Amino acid sequence: MQFQFKNKKDIKLFSAVHPILIMIIADLYVYAYEKHGINLTITQTVSNAFIDKKLKRKSPAHSEYRAVDIRTKNVSAYVIGDLLNYINEKEEYKKYHYVSLSGEKRLAYFHFGTAEHLHIALHSRFAIK
């Protein structure tokens, strides 16, 4: 079992994200594999302001090294819900939650759209600039 990446560039960039985020992603990765028999694929790590603008992101989390996206293609709604619940409800991670635009405290959410994915991010106080 090892981390899977959509793009080769993200293999190097992943090591630059906040160390706490790497730990949380590793935990989720092991959970997904052991509980559901799936390997998660990281599709986006660090970005820049140009990419954020192009993708119409509402938050600078990726360019602040505190967010990672994970592919959900071919993952059932049940498994996606379980992964979200696992990571968002884990007590020791609650101090890293960010507040969404809707006011919800969380680490992860399911992003709907053309490239549906799990977005996992730390609070802005953990930004690396």
TORKOL-4160 file (C-alpha; in steps of 0.2 Angstrom, whole numbers, padded with zeros to 4 digits, m for minus):
129
<pt num="1" X="0000" Y="0000" Z="0000"/>
<pt num="2" X="0007" Y="0017" Z="m0005"/>
<pt num="3" X="0000" Y="0034" Z="m0009"/>
<pt num="4" X="m0006" Y="0035" Z="m0027"/>
<pt num="5" X="m0006" Y="0052" Z="m0037"/>
<pt num="6" X="m0014" Y="0057" Z="m0053"/>
<pt num="7" X="0000" Y="0068" Z="m0058"/>
<pt num="8" X="0019" Y="0065" Z="m0056"/>
<pt num="9" X="0021" Y="0083" Z="m0051"/>
<pt num="10" X="0010" Y="0081" Z="m0036"/>
<pt num="11" X="0022" Y="0067" Z="m0029"/>
<pt num="12" X="0035" Y="0080" Z="m0025"/>
<pt num="13" X="0022" Y="0094" Z="m0021"/>
<pt num="14" X="0014" Y="0082" Z="m0008"/>
<pt num="15" X="0030" Y="0083" Z="0003"/>
<pt num="16" X="0028" Y="0102" Z="0004"/>
<pt num="17" X="0011" Y="0102" Z="0011"/>
<pt num="18" X="0009" Y="0105" Z="0030"/>
<pt num="19" X="0015" Y="0090" Z="0040"/>
<pt num="20" X="m0001" Y="0088" Z="0050"/>
<pt num="21" X="m0011" Y="0087" Z="0033"/>
<pt num="22" X="0001" Y="0073" Z="0027"/>
<pt num="23" X="m0002" Y="0064" Z="0044"/>
<pt num="24" X="m0021" Y="0066" Z="0042"/>
<pt num="25" X="m0021" Y="0060" Z="0024"/>
<pt num="26" X="m0010" Y="0045" Z="0028"/>
<pt num="27" X="m0023" Y="0041" Z="0042"/>
<pt num="28" X="m0038" Y="0042" Z="0029"/>
<pt num="29" X="m0028" Y="0032" Z="0017"/>
<pt num="30" X="m0025" Y="0018" Z="0029"/>
<pt num="31" X="m0044" Y="0019" Z="0034"/>
<pt num="32" X="m0050" Y="0018" Z="0016"/>
<pt num="33" X="m0039" Y="0003" Z="0012"/>
<pt num="34" X="m0043" Y="m0007" Z="0028"/>
<pt num="35" X="m0061" Y="m0003" Z="0029"/>
<pt num="36" X="m0066" Y="m0002" Z="0011"/>
<pt num="37" X="m0052" Y="m0011" Z="0001"/>
<pt num="38" X="m0049" Y="0005" Z="m0009"/>
<pt num="39" X="m0033" Y="0015" Z="m0013"/>
<pt num="40" X="m0036" Y="0033" Z="m0013"/>
<pt num="41" X="m0028" Y="0044" Z="m0027"/>
<pt num="42" X="m0022" Y="0062" Z="m0023"/>
<pt num="43" X="m0027" Y="0073" Z="m0038"/>
<pt num="44" X="m0021" Y="0090" Z="m0032"/>
<pt num="45" X="m0009" Y="0097" Z="m0019"/>
<pt num="46" X="0000" Y="0113" Z="m0020"/>
<pt num="47" X="m0006" Y="0126" Z="m0032"/>
<pt num="48" X="m0003" Y="0145" Z="m0035"/>
<pt num="49" X="m0014" Y="0160" Z="m0037"/>
<pt num="50" X="m0015" Y="0158" Z="m0056"/>
<pt num="51" X="m0021" Y="0140" Z="m0054"/>
<pt num="52" X="m0033" Y="0145" Z="m0040"/>
<pt num="53" X="m0041" Y="0159" Z="m0051"/>
<pt num="54" X="m0042" Y="0148" Z="m0066"/>
<pt num="55" X="m0051" Y="0135" Z="m0056"/>
<pt num="56" X="m0062" Y="0148" Z="m0048"/>
<pt num="57" X="m0057" Y="0143" Z="m0030"/>
<pt num="58" X="m0065" Y="0153" Z="m0016"/>
<pt num="59" X="m0051" Y="0149" Z="m0004"/>
<pt num="60" X="m0032" Y="0150" Z="m0005"/>
<pt num="61" X="m0030" Y="0133" Z="0004"/>
<pt num="62" X="m0020" Y="0125" Z="m0010"/>
<pt num="63" X="m0008" Y="0139" Z="m0012"/>
<pt num="64" X="m0006" Y="0140" Z="0007"/>
<pt num="65" X="0000" Y="0122" Z="0007"/>
<pt num="66" X="m0014" Y="0116" Z="0018"/>
<pt num="67" X="m0026" Y="0107" Z="0006"/>
<pt num="68" X="m0026" Y="0091" Z="m0004"/>
<pt num="69" X="m0040" Y="0084" Z="m0016"/>
<pt num="70" X="m0043" Y="0065" Z="m0018"/>
<pt num="71" X="m0052" Y="0057" Z="m0032"/>
<pt num="72" X="m0069" Y="0050" Z="m0029"/>
<pt num="73" X="m0072" Y="0042" Z="m0046"/>
<pt num="74" X="m0079" Y="0025" Z="m0045"/>
<pt num="75" X="m0081" Y="0027" Z="m0026"/>
<pt num="76" X="m0099" Y="0024" Z="m0019"/>
<pt num="77" X="m0109" Y="0037" Z="m0010"/>
<pt num="78" X="m0109" Y="0026" Z="0005"/>
<pt num="79" X="m0090" Y="0025" Z="0006"/>
<pt num="80" X="m0088" Y="0044" Z="0002"/>
<pt num="81" X="m0100" Y="0048" Z="0017"/>
<pt num="82" X="m0090" Y="0036" Z="0028"/>
<pt num="83" X="m0073" Y="0044" Z="0024"/>
<pt num="84" X="m0080" Y="0061" Z="0027"/>
<pt num="85" X="m0088" Y="0056" Z="0044"/>
<pt num="86" X="m0072" Y="0047" Z="0049"/>
<pt num="87" X="m0060" Y="0062" Z="0046"/>
<pt num="88" X="m0073" Y="0076" Z="0051"/>
<pt num="89" X="m0078" Y="0067" Z="0067"/>
<pt num="90" X="m0061" Y="0061" Z="0074"/>
<pt num="91" X="m0059" Y="0070" Z="0090"/>
<pt num="92" X="m0040" Y="0073" Z="0089"/>
<pt num="93" X="m0042" Y="0082" Z="0072"/>
<pt num="94" X="m0056" Y="0094" Z="0077"/>
<pt num="95" X="m0043" Y="0107" Z="0082"/>
<pt num="96" X="m0037" Y="0108" Z="0064"/>
<pt num="97" X="m0055" Y="0111" Z="0057"/>
<pt num="98" X="m0058" Y="0126" Z="0046"/>
<pt num="99" X="m0074" Y="0136" Z="0045"/>
<pt num="100" X="m0082" Y="0134" Z="0028"/>
<pt num="101" X="m0091" Y="0149" Z="0019"/>
<pt num="102" X="m0107" Y="0142" Z="0026"/>
<pt num="103" X="m0101" Y="0142" Z="0044"/>
<pt num="104" X="m0098" Y="0123" Z="0046"/>
<pt num="105" X="m0082" Y="0117" Z="0055"/>
<pt num="106" X="m0074" Y="0103" Z="0046"/>
<pt num="107" X="m0058" Y="0096" Z="0038"/>
<pt num="108" X="m0066" Y="0088" Z="0023"/>
<pt num="109" X="m0081" Y="0090" Z="0011"/>
<pt num="110" X="m0086" Y="0082" Z="m0005"/>
<pt num="111" X="m0085" Y="0094" Z="m0019"/>
<pt num="112" X="m0098" Y="0092" Z="m0033"/>
<pt num="113" X="m0095" Y="0097" Z="m0050"/>
<pt num="114" X="m0086" Y="0091" Z="m0066"/>
<pt num="115" X="m0072" Y="0084" Z="m0056"/>
<pt num="116" X="m0080" Y="0077" Z="m0040"/>
<pt num="117" X="m0068" Y="0075" Z="m0026"/>
<pt num="118" X="m0064" Y="0075" Z="m0008"/>
<pt num="119" X="m0057" Y="0092" Z="m0002"/>
<pt num="120" X="m0047" Y="0090" Z="0014"/>
<pt num="121" X="m0040" Y="0106" Z="0021"/>
<pt num="122" X="m0033" Y="0113" Z="0038"/>
<pt num="123" X="m0038" Y="0129" Z="0046"/>
<pt num="124" X="m0030" Y="0145" Z="0039"/>
<pt num="125" X="m0019" Y="0147" Z="0054"/>
<pt num="126" X="m0009" Y="0132" Z="0048"/>
<pt num="127" X="m0005" Y="0141" Z="0031"/>
<pt num="128" X="0013" Y="0140" Z="0025"/>
<pt num="129" X="0017" Y="0155" Z="0015"/>
